[in-house]
Amino acid sequence: MDKNTLIGLLLMGLVIFGFTWLQRPSEAKLAERQRQIDSIAAVQKTEQQRDIAMGDVDTLSTSELAHLQGVLENMPADNAVINNEGVMIALKDGRLDGTVTVGDTTVAWAEVISPTSANPAVHNLAVQAVQRALDVYAKNGSFAASLTGTEQMVTLENDSLKVELSTKGGIIARATLKGYKTYKTPQLVLFDKGDNDYSFTLSNNTQRFETKNFYFEPRKLNDSTVLMNLQLEGGAQWGLKYTLVPGSYMVRMEMVQQGMNRIIPLNINLVDLDWHQKISRHEFGKQFEERNSGIYYKFAGKDGEVKYTSESGSDEKEIKDKLKWVSAKNQFFSTVLITDSVMSTAKLTSVDTKDTPDYEDYLKDINVHTMIPYSSEKPVAASFYFYLGPNRYHMLSSYDKYSPKEDLKLTHLIPLGWKLFRWINTGVIIPVFDWLGKFMSNYGLIILVLTIILKLVLSPLTYKTYISQAKMRFLAPDIAKINEKYPNQEDALKKQQKTMELYRLAGANPMGGCLPMLLQMPILIAMFTFFPSSIELRGQSFLWANDLSAPDKIVEWSTHIPFISSTFGNHISLFCLLMTVTNIIYTYITTKSQAQSQSMPGMKAMMYMMPLMFLVFFNNYASGLSYYYFISLLITILQTYSCRLFITEDKVRATMAANAAKPKKKSKWMQRLEEAQKQQQALQKQQQQRRSGSQRRR
C-alpha cells in the first residue's frame, strides 16, 4: 500500500468521525427519547390489562388446528384420540371435539378455540396444554398414532409361571410363580404392575421414540405367544413378540419389525434399553433377604465373570465392557434379562429402600441403562430371554442350553462362597443333599443324615486330632518336669531337645491336632454358605421351626439392643441358642483336657467368649444352619468321649516304652535339628568364653 492511499484513508476516517460527532444528539434529546419509550410501554401495558379484563385470550393458530386434524385423520379409526396431560381431543363428524382439563377445571373444545373467555387465565392454560400435546405428537412422528389408547392386560401361563403383558409399553407387567408363596400371601408375585418396567428408545437424526409411551395392539398368535405390535405410517410395523417356553420359567422376547428403514436410518446401529424394577420382599427374615439382594451381571464371553452391586446398601457402577445378562436378584428369586447378542456398556444403579416409605415391602430399587445392537432392515432386530424364577441350582444350570456359544453361569446367582468353598458345595454337598431328597421328604431329617455322613467322612481326621490332643494331655506332667529341670534361658536348647525326644518316644506331635482341624474348615465354611442359599429349605418346617431358611423365633421384642441389634435382631432363635449351649459344653470339655489351659487363663476366657459371639452372629441366620451346627457339635462331643475309650494313658505309656526299646533311628529332620542345636551351643560357648576373658582383663 503506497503513501497516497494511506493519506486518503486517514482523511476519510477523520471526515466520518467529525460527521458523527457533529450529529450526536444532545442530552435533552436523549432524555426526550427515553420519555417517549417509557410512555409507549406504559400505554401497551395498560392496553394489555384492559384487553385481559375484556377477555383477550390466546388462541390456536390455523396451522395448529390443521395439524391436529391431520394427526387424528392418520390414526386408526377405532383409536383416533389425542390423549395427553388432560387433553382429550377426537374427531366428531369430521370436526375436532373434546375437552381440556386444567387442574380441577374442564374446558370444552368450543371454549378452547373461542377468541374470548370469561376466565382468560384458565383458557390460556388450556391452549398451552393443547400446544404441548401437539408438540409431543409432532416429536413422535410415525409413532404418534400409538400415543393414545386403553391399557389392556394379556396373560400367558404354563405349569410354572404366569405372566401378564400390558399394552402400555408392551411390557411384562406382572409375573406370578406357581407353587410358591410369601411370608404373608398364598402366592408369590415376583413383581407386580408398576414395579417392573422397561423401554427401548429408537432414534433417527431428529427424533427419539420411547416405547414406554406407546399403546401396543396385542395379537395372540397361539396359547404361548403374543405379539405386541405398533402399526406405523407407511405400512411400517414395530413390535415385541413374547413366547412362554413350555414347562419353564423362561420367556422369549423378540424385537420384530417391518419397513422400519423408512423411519430409522441404516446408520443407527444401537438402541437404548432402560429397565427399572423395585425388588419385592418375599421372606419373613427381611434382614438376611436384604443382604442377598442387588444387581448381578455377567460379562460377555466364555470366561466372562459374574459380578454384582453392593448388597449391603446403595451402589452405582459404570460398566464399559460388554455384558451377556443382567439380573434383579433377591435371596431366592431373580429376574434375569439375557441377550442373544451383547449389551454394549451399562450404567447400573441399586438404591436401598431403608429410608423410604416402601421399606417394609421392597428391598432395592434398581435401574439399568444399556445399549444393544440394532439394524432397522432386519425382521428380528434383537432377541432376549427373560428368566423369571427361583434360584434353584440344577434348574439354573439346565438353562445353559439357551446359550450354546458360552456358559451363562446363571448358577452364580446363588452365593455359594469363594472358588474352593463353591467347588465343595457344587461337587459334594448339593449332590448328596439332592440324593438324600429322593428318599426323604423331611428336610430336618435330611440335614441330620447329611451331617452324620460328613462326620463319618471326616472321622479319620477327627480321630487323629483326638489322638494328638490325648497324647499331649498325658505328656503334660513329663513336660512340666522338663521345664523344672531346665529353668534357665541358657538351657533352652537342652530343654527343647528333651521335649522333642519325649514327643518322639510317645509318637506325639504338638501340631498334630491343628492340621486335621484346618482340613475340615473348608467344609464348615461351605456349609455356612450353603444353608442360607438353599431354596429347598424355604418354607420347610421341622420341630418348632416353621421355615428352615429363616430364623426360628421363639421370643420377640420391639426394642433394639444397642450396638448388636442390626446383627442379632429383636428375637431369640432356639436352634441358635441350643447351638451356643452345646458349644459352651464342648469348650468346657476341650479346655479341661488341655494342659496349657491352666497356664493361659486369658486364652481360656477367649474360648468361652467365642460361643457367645456366635450367638450374636448366627441368631438372625437360617435356622437350618444353626440346626446343622448344633447336630454337628453333639456328634463331636460323642466322638470325643468315644475316642477316650480307645486312647488311655496306659496305652500311650506302653507306646513310649516300646519306642524307647527300639533302636533309635533319627530322621533327617531330627538330624538337622540336632546339628542346628550343636551349632547354637558352640556359639553360646564361644560367647561365654569371650565374656569370661573380658572380665579377667578388667
Sequence and secondary structure as in RCSB ss.txt:
>XXXX:A:sequence
MDKNTLIGLLLMGLVIFGFTWLQRPSEAKLAERQRQIDSIAAVQKTEQQRDIAMGDVDTLSTSELAHLQGVLENM
PADNAVINNEGVMIALKDGRLDGTVTVGDTTVAWAEVISPTSANPAVHNLAVQAVQRALDVYAKNGSFAASLTGT
EQMVTLENDSLKVELSTKGGIIARATLKGYKTYKTPQLVLFDKGDNDYSFTLSNNTQRFETKNFYFEPRKLNDST
VLMNLQLEGGAQWGLKYTLVPGSYMVRMEMVQQGMNRIIPLNINLVDLDWHQKISRHEFGKQFEERNSGIYYKFA
GKDGEVKYTSESGSDEKEIKDKLKWVSAKNQFFSTVLITDSVMSTAKLTSVDTKDTPDYEDYLKDINVHTMIPYS
SEKPVAASFYFYLGPNRYHMLSSYDKYSPKEDLKLTHLIPLGWKLFRWINTGVIIPVFDWLGKFMSNYGLIILVL
TIILKLVLSPLTYKTYISQAKMRFLAPDIAKINEKYPNQEDALKKQQKTMELYRLAGANPMGGCLPMLLQMPILI
AMFTFFPSSIELRGQSFLWANDLSAPDKIVEWSTHIPFISSTFGNHISLFCLLMTVTNIIYTYITTKSQAQSQSM
PGMKAMMYMMPLMFLVFFNNYASGLSYYYFISLLITILQTYSCRLFITEDKVRATMAANAAKPKKKSKWMQRLEE
AQKQQQALQKQQQQRRSGSQRRR
>XXXX:A:secstr
  HHHHHHHHHHHHHHHHHHHHH   HHHHHHHHHHHHHHHHHHHHHHHHHHHTTB     HHHHHHHHHHHHTS
 GGG EEEETTEEEEEETTEEEEEEEETTEEEEHHHHS SB S HHHHHHHHHHHHHHHHHHHHTGGGGGGS   
  EEEEE SSEEEEEETBTTEEEEEEETT   SSSSSEEEE TTTEEEEEEEE SS EEEGGG B EEEEEETTE
EEEEEE GGG EEEEEEEE TTSSEEEEEEEEESGGGTS TT  EEEEEEEEEEE   S HHHHHTT EEEEEES
STT  EEE  SSS EEEEEEEEEEEEEEE SSEEEEEEEEEEEEEEEEEEEE TTSTTTTTEEEEEEEEEEEE  
TT SEEEEEEEEEEE  HHHHHHGGGG TTS   GGGGS   SHHHHHHIIIIIHHHHHHHHTT   HHHHHHHH
HHHHHHHHHHHHHHHHHHHHHHHHTHHHHHHHHHH  SGGGHHHHHHHHHHHHHHHT  TTTTHHHHHHHHHHHH
HHHHHHHH GGGTT  BTTBS TTS  EEEE SS  TTTHHHH SEEEHHHHHHHHHHHHHHHHHHHH THHHH 
HHHHHHHHHHHHHHHHHHTTS HHHHHHHHHHHHHHHHHHHHHHHH  HHHHHHHHHHHHHS     HHHHHHHH
HHHHHHHHHHHHHHHHHHHHHH 
